[in-house]
Amino acid sequence: TQETTLLRLELVAARKGLSYSKVILWVEPTNYHPVKANFYLKSGKLAKQATFELTQLDGQWRVHSLSLQDRIQKDQLTKIVYEDITPLDTPADPQDVPECVRRREPLGVTIPRR
């Protein structure tokens, strides 16, 4: 199956007060593009499932849309479509990154090397 060829990342909240305590994200092993994700509450209950659709933009694959299926209110589905994607210039010097986008704690995610 497709799922057996995907990388499974388990992301655990680094601080309290976040909407989800854990996210399990499946990505393509060759390019790390997201395929799907499960979002869990602190109780361990599955709250939402996401699927990602990609499109090519200027030779790069980008997330074009994402669908969020609510697993608590099962009739609720949210679809987010990115109609205009504009790549930002990445500052060469990390000190030039605005404070609002800097992370205060490391994510603690290790992606296996092949």
WORA-V195886 format. One line per field, one symbol per residue. psi: psi as a letter, one per 30 degrees, with the letter a starting at -180 (. if undefined). burial: b if it has 24 or more other ideal C-beta (glycine too) atoms within 12 Angstrom, else e. A space follows every 50 residues. Layout:
psi = ???
burial = ???
This chain:
psi = leefflkjkjkkkfllglekfkkkkklkfffgkkelkkkkleffkkelkk kkkllkjhgkklkelkkjkkfeifgkkkkkkjfjjjkkkkkekfffkkef fkkfklfgkkkkk.
burial = eeeeeebebebeeeeeeeebbbbbbbbeeeeeebbbbbbbeeeeeebbbb bbeeeeeeeeeebeebebeeeeeeeeeeeeeeeeeeeeeeeeeeeeeeee eeeeeeeeeeeeee
